[in-house]
Amino acid sequence: MHGYWWVAIAAQVAIAVGLGFVTTLVIFFLNALGVAVISYSGIHQELKFRFGKTFGLSVLFFLVVFALVNGVIISIPFIAAGYVRVLHAMGIEVTQTLVAVAMIVIAYSAYRFKKAKQKLYGIVEIIFTAVSVVVALKTTPANNHLGLAVALIGAMYVGSRGFANYYEGKELSQP
């Protein structure tokens, strides 16, 4: 099986070259089309001969984009494998990193929600405080006083922020 590694590499390079060539041609065509449309519209008369004058730069652009696209396409599997190896060496699961990314997305969504509807966001925080206190009291073992204290202090902080957001939102909504 190891004797056929060159087939996989050749196939990967062929795909990269093919996709890189197509992508580069599309970008090159769109660039030329944009220059032609601007030149034809008469907005900028000095751009009429731009395509002819900058043909060398266009070819250079083509080659640079071609190289970048191919480099990205070829390196993606190696980057993914390296990422998984680094996570494995650190003892982290891929799902844990996905949960972390999801938390960042949720936090940003909460921020946007707070900016749009601060009063309602404050109400949600107050409700979350009540629910988290009940959950902390029900799930924290009786002998874990420090854990319970931390959970209750955290809930108290979220509750105070909830009231602050509610009243700030109420003041902003009044004319």
Secondary structure, 3 states (H helix, E strand, C coil): CHHHHHHHHHHHHHHHHHHHHHHHHHHHHHHHHHHHHHHHHCCCHHHCCHHHHCHHHHHHHHHHHHHHHHHHHHHHHHHHHHHHHHHHHHCCCHHHHHHHHHHHHHHHHHHHHHHHCHHHHHHHHHHHHHHHHHHHHHHCCCCCHHHHHHHHHHHHHHHHHHHHHHHHHHHHHCC
